[in-house]
Amino acid sequence: MQATELGQLPWLAPTLGAFFAWGLAQGLVKKYIGEVSAASFCLYYAIANAVVNVAFWAIQDAPPAFAPEGQQFAFWGLLAYVLDGIAWIFYYQSLTYGPISIVGTLSAAYPALTVIFARSFLGEDLTLTQGFGVAAVLIGCLALAWSPPDSKTATNGRWKILAGIALVIWGVSGTLIRYAYSFPSAHEANLALFIAIGGLVTLGAYGVLKGALHSASRTEWLRSVGPMSTMALGSLLVAIAYKHGPASIVTPLAGAYPVVTLAFAWAVLKERPARLQWGGIALVLVGMVLTTAVT
């Protein structure tokens, strides 16, 4: 069968939507709120996630989120997004101690763990062509995340542990989202509600405890609306994509969003990617074609 219509790949549209939303969000973050503290970023993201996802949940005709027949879906869905929030916290802690050029590259490898976990625990199988496509996307993501070494040096080796923990947790989280959909009464609107709850109890609590609620200025709050709302929309779209598509494809494709971020930086911020990053873009685009091949 030739995939000539998006309807034959129902996961593709929301995955590409997340790809563009996350990429644009990172560009907007860099333009408008790139200098905010990690605590403020976490708080803004938690609030945006809550607003966007609760709004989506409210307009859908979903079954009761915590009904007895949907308890397993609720448990695994909530766990997945609590873990996602914890991973973000570990990631920002690792940036405190380590060079961003290395931490960012390491974090970009989390889709590889999702592919491994999905194959090992969910029994997902890819065609040879799709396997090559996933590999191309993963390698491309690592190339895109690379940046020349800056003046900051690691103060100790703690960042390696923190970044490694974030990497593993993100890989587990993506796998659990897909796993949650295998249970009765699974519904993407209720998963959106779990995104909101998971973000508030982790990122939101972290931001409040670190004083972000009182330190942020009104201007900073206003400037965060666009970037954080767009980022939250990406999270919602990828959650929808997991309902219809394999985690071993959805995660690498959505995670290739630095392609869009680099395009934004090139067009708006007048930045120029390095040759290695251009190569990463090419690999991601080739990988996208291969992973969407249907036989």
C-alpha positions in Angstrom: 0.0 0.0 0.0 1.3 3.4 -0.9 0.8 6.2 1.7 -0.7 8.8 -0.6 -2.9 10.3 2.1 -2.3 11.5 5.6 -5.4 9.4 6.6 -3.3 6.2 6.1 -0.8 7.5 8.6 -3.0 9.1 11.3 0.0 9.8 13.5 1.9 11.8 10.9 -0.1 15.1 11.1 0.1 15.5 14.9 3.7 14.4 14.9 4.6 17.0 12.2 2.5 19.6 14.2 4.6 18.9 17.3 7.8 19.0 15.2 6.9 22.5 14.0 5.4 23.8 17.3 8.4 22.7 19.4 10.9 24.1 16.8 9.1 27.4 16.7 8.8 27.5 20.5 12.5 27.1 21.0 13.2 29.9 18.5 10.7 32.1 20.4 12.3 31.2 23.7 15.6 32.2 22.4 14.3 35.5 21.0 12.1 36.6 24.0 12.9 34.8 27.2 16.3 33.1 26.6 17.8 34.7 29.7 15.2 33.7 32.3 16.2 31.4 35.1 15.5 27.7 35.0 13.0 28.0 37.8 11.0 30.7 35.9 11.1 28.6 32.7 9.8 25.6 34.5 7.0 27.6 36.1 6.0 29.3 32.8 5.9 25.9 31.0 3.8 24.3 33.7 1.2 27.1 33.6 1.1 27.1 29.8 0.8 23.3 29.7 -2.1 23.5 32.2 -4.0 26.2 30.2 -3.5 24.6 26.8 -4.2 21.0 27.8 -7.1 21.7 30.2 -8.7 23.8 27.4 -8.4 20.9 25.0 -9.8 18.4 27.6 -12.7 20.7 28.4 -14.0 20.9 24.8 -13.7 17.1 24.1 -16.4 14.5 24.8 -14.1 12.3 26.9 -15.1 9.6 29.4 -14.5 10.5 33.1 -10.7 10.7 33.6 -10.6 8.7 36.8 -13.5 6.3 36.2 -12.8 2.7 37.6 -12.5 1.2 34.1 -9.9 3.8 33.2 -7.7 3.5 36.3 -4.8 1.8 34.5 -4.7 4.4 31.7 -4.9 7.2 34.3 -2.0 5.6 36.4 0.4 5.1 33.5 -0.5 8.4 31.8 0.0 10.4 35.0 3.2 8.6 35.7 4.5 9.3 32.2 4.0 13.1 32.6 5.2 13.3 36.2 8.4 11.6 34.9 8.5 14.1 32.0 8.4 17.0 34.4 11.1 15.4 36.6 13.3 15.0 33.5 13.0 18.7 32.7 14.2 19.5 36.3 17.2 17.2 36.0 18.0 18.7 32.6 18.1 22.3 33.9 20.1 21.2 37.0 22.6 19.6 34.6 23.0 22.9 32.7 23.9 24.5 36.0 27.0 22.3 36.4 28.0 21.4 32.8 28.7 22.9 29.4 25.5 23.5 27.4 27.2 22.3 24.2 27.6 18.8 25.7 24.5 18.7 27.8 22.3 19.7 24.9 23.8 17.1 22.6 23.4 14.4 25.2 19.7 15.3 25.9 19.0 15.2 22.1 19.7 11.4 22.2 16.7 10.5 24.3 14.6 9.4 21.3 17.2 6.6 20.8 16.3 5.2 24.2 12.6 5.4 23.4 13.2 3.4 20.2 15.0 0.8 22.2 12.4 0.7 25.0 9.5 0.6 22.6 11.0 -2.3 20.7 12.0 -4.2 23.9 8.9 -3.7 26.0 6.1 -2.8 23.5 7.1 -5.2 20.8 7.2 -2.4 18.1 8.7 -3.5 14.8 10.0 -1.3 12.0 10.6 -2.1 8.4 14.3 -2.0 7.3 13.6 1.3 5.5 12.0 2.8 8.6 14.9 1.6 10.7 17.3 3.4 8.5 15.1 6.5 8.7 15.0 6.5 12.5 18.8 6.1 12.6 19.2 9.0 10.2 16.9 11.2 12.3 18.7 10.3 15.6 22.1 11.0 14.1 20.8 14.2 12.6 19.4 15.3 16.0 22.8 14.9 17.6 24.4 17.0 14.8 21.8 19.7 15.2 22.3 19.8 19.0 26.0 20.3 18.7 27.4 23.8 19.3 31.0 25.0 19.5 32.5 24.8 22.9 31.9 28.0 24.9 33.7 29.6 27.7 31.8 27.8 30.4 33.5 24.7 31.8 32.1 22.1 34.0 32.6 22.8 37.7 32.4 19.1 38.6 31.2 15.8 37.2 27.7 16.1 38.7 26.2 17.3 35.4 27.0 13.9 33.8 24.8 12.1 36.3 22.0 14.7 36.1 22.0 14.8 32.3 22.1 11.0 32.1 19.1 10.7 34.5 17.1 13.2 32.4 18.0 11.2 29.3 16.8 7.9 30.7 13.6 9.4 32.2 12.6 11.0 28.9 13.1 7.7 27.1 11.0 5.9 29.7 8.3 8.6 29.6 7.8 8.4 25.9 7.4 4.6 26.1 4.9 4.8 28.9 2.7 7.3 27.0 2.4 4.8 24.2 1.9 2.0 26.7 -0.9 3.9 28.5 -3.0 4.0 25.3 -3.2 0.2 25.3 -5.6 0.2 28.2 -9.4 0.4 28.2 -11.0 3.9 28.2 -7.8 5.5 26.8 -8.6 8.9 25.4 -6.3 11.6 24.2 -8.3 14.4 26.0 -7.8 12.7 29.3 -4.1 12.3 28.6 -4.1 16.1 28.0 -5.5 16.5 31.5 -2.7 14.3 32.8 -0.1 16.4 31.0 -1.5 19.4 32.9 -1.5 17.7 36.3 2.0 16.1 35.8 3.5 19.5 34.8 2.0 21.4 37.7 3.0 18.9 40.4 6.6 18.8 39.1 7.7 21.8 37.1 5.2 24.1 38.7 6.1 23.1 42.2 9.8 23.4 41.4 9.4 26.9 40.0 7.4 28.0 43.1 9.8 26.5 45.6 12.7 28.2 43.8 11.0 31.6 44.1 10.1 32.1 40.4 6.6 33.2 41.3 7.8 36.3 43.0 11.0 37.1 41.1 9.4 37.3 37.6 8.5 40.7 36.2 5.2 41.5 34.4 7.1 42.0 31.2 8.7 38.6 31.5 5.3 36.9 32.1 3.9 38.6 29.0 6.9 37.7 26.8 6.6 34.1 27.9 3.0 33.6 26.7 3.9 33.0 23.0 6.9 30.7 23.5 5.4 28.6 26.3 1.9 28.2 24.7 3.5 27.0 21.5 5.7 24.6 23.4 2.6 23.3 25.3 0.8 22.9 22.0 3.6 20.7 20.8 3.3 18.5 23.9 -0.4 18.1 23.3 0.1 17.2 19.6 2.7 14.5 20.3 0.5 13.0 23.0 -2.2 12.7 20.3 0.3 11.2 17.9 1.2 8.5 20.3 -2.4 7.2 20.2 -2.1 6.3 16.5 1.6 5.7 15.8 4.5 3.7 17.2 6.7 5.5 19.8 9.8 4.3 17.9 8.8 6.7 15.0 6.8 9.4 16.6 9.5 10.3 19.2 12.4 10.7 16.8 10.4 12.7 14.3 8.9 15.1 16.8 12.3 15.3 18.5 13.9 16.5 15.3 12.4 20.0 16.0 15.8 21.7 16.0 15.5 21.8 12.2 12.7 24.3 12.6 14.5 26.1 15.4 17.6 26.6 13.1 15.4 27.8 10.3 13.8 30.3 12.7 17.2 31.4 13.9 18.5 31.8 10.3 15.5 33.8 9.1 14.7 35.9 12.2 17.7 36.0 14.4 20.2 36.1 11.5 22.2 33.2 12.9 24.1 30.9 10.5 24.2 27.1 11.2 27.6 25.4 11.1 28.3 22.8 8.4 27.7 20.0 10.8 24.3 21.3 11.5 23.4 21.6 7.8 24.4 18.0 7.6 22.1 17.2 10.5 19.2 19.0 8.7 19.8 16.9 5.6 19.9 13.6 7.6 16.6 14.5 9.4 14.8 15.3 6.2 16.0 12.1 4.6 15.0 10.2 7.7 11.5 11.7 7.6 11.0 10.4 4.1 12.2 6.9 5.1 10.2 6.6 8.3 6.9 7.5 6.7 7.4 4.9 3.9 4.6 2.4 4.0 4.7 -0.9 2.1 
